[in-house]
Amino acid sequence: MSEDMSVYNELRLRKQLCDAVIRVDGVEFHVHKVILCSCSPYFRALFSHWSTPDCQIYDIHGVTAELMKVIVEFAYTGFVPVTQDNAQELFTAADRFNIMGILEACGDFIEQELSPQNCIGIWLFAETYYYPGLREKAFLFTLNHFEEVVATSEEFLSLPTEHLYEIVQSDQLSVKQEETVYEAILKWIAFAPEERKEYVCVLLSNVRLALISPKYIIKNVIENEFVKSSPEYRATVLETLNLIVDHMSKNFSKSLLCHSFARPRLPSSILLAVGGWTDGSPTNIIEAYDPRTDLWIRMDYPEHIRRAYHGAVFLNKSVYCVGGFDSVERFSTVHRFDLATHTWHEVSPMHSSRCFVSVTVMDEYIYAMGGYNGHSRLETAERYEPRSNQWTLIASMHEQRSDASSATLQNRVYICGGFNGRQCLSTAECYNPNTDQWTLITSMNSMRSGVGVIAYANRIFAVGGFDGSRRLATAEAYSPSTNTWDTVLSMKIPRSNFGISVIDDCLFVVGGYNGSTTASEVEYYDEKTNGWSDASNMEISRSALSCCVVHGLSTMANNAVLPFFHFPQMLDEEEEEMEA
């Protein structure tokens, strides 16, 4: 609160120089008209157009005295106490009085409170009061958590038809299996079958049948009572089933791929595996992984430079490849891949050539630390600002580190392990951008070069690596609050120089070197179950790759992303069954 406003508020509390009284349910608020006018067009109109100049007492109905007290105090202090108990009621009052500051504070609070149980109610609430920003966020939350919404939300069963249609027709709807969409629609219809069965065709027509196995369609769709009640939709199901069978017998045209029933849902996030070392040389291959379908899709870009021992990060709708090695040159160059246009651009180079570099993102900056320039291991570090296209040197680390790994947590950059030219390291340190200082933290329990480091479940995980004699499967996690490392369940296979990322609330490790060969195997750790599980292998085995997760695909051009998520391959045993 400014000094001037502090004076006005003190005058209000003393009821001095006040020129109006707001009266709500018998409670009087002595105010200065000019202060309320400054925060609300409603009060400006009330004082200047809807009353006579000599009017001093204003009776306001339809709002509680408690809420009016909050509104008046906000006008004088700029502070509003938003809680779970008052958020929606306060939002409604602020909408009536057109107080943008309170609307924004309530909107931000409600957004933070979004859950699968309340997102539909918040979506409809924001639509009623025409608050498009909050409406869009609640809608996207519903799309991204659809399976849990259907399973746990009482609001789902009361969803208006047009809103359910908006959900199921969206390419952004996030489901692991398309059957979930079909079953959700049936659940909604069955809640009030007499009044809702007329919507069978219009809703079920948005189910991407070609993404569902023929066995499921035959068993659960064709003979369903609601499907049979809609001859039009049942005919569509049979036609689609015939096209799928033709595809599986290899006697089909490309028409199915263009059919709306075959268009894949757009994932909210995908994991990219970029570059690396395979078959004795660096590669430029990028593979994209969709955790919903457990599928890897190869993305070929001939113009992309072959590189290994580099860093790849995602920032502002672009993937940046930083430093690395092409078997001849250690790079200082940085290339940016624009996911909306599928084009590569070279940006400003780093101050140093860096292969075996550690790269991470924090506060809209890309950090590049350590590495090897062909002559020595580096302790220097620098950061890149995309807006100015400029790299700036920051404080050097305490240790020379190549083949380390880094992550960000709670506004700090953490770097762990690596190789200093003489030995593998167990040391770790963190960087504070506010002071431009590195601080050594407790060392890891193991020396780890070629380690994978990632922020996950509010801790820093250090996974795998090379301890100077063998590749490791072990993992450990650092808690900043206690400055301690705790042992975590080991991976299924040992590996170093692999990709590591967090997607779908799981920690993924991708490829790497197991001590004898490069690997294509992928596994993931789920903290909730404290277990490692296998995911689909990459198409190629490689080490020295870098992984990053691309978020917000829904805000990019669909036609720039969807081509990589093709019509899914049917299981061999299902093909044999259908052909038989």
Order of alpha helices (4+ residues) and beta strands (2+ residues): alpha-beta-beta-alpha-alpha-beta-alpha-alpha-alpha-alpha-alpha-alpha-alpha-alpha-alpha-alpha-alpha-alpha-alpha-alpha-beta-beta-beta-beta-beta-beta-beta-beta-beta-beta-beta-beta-beta-beta-beta-beta-beta-beta-beta-beta-beta-beta-beta-beta-beta-beta-alpha-alpha
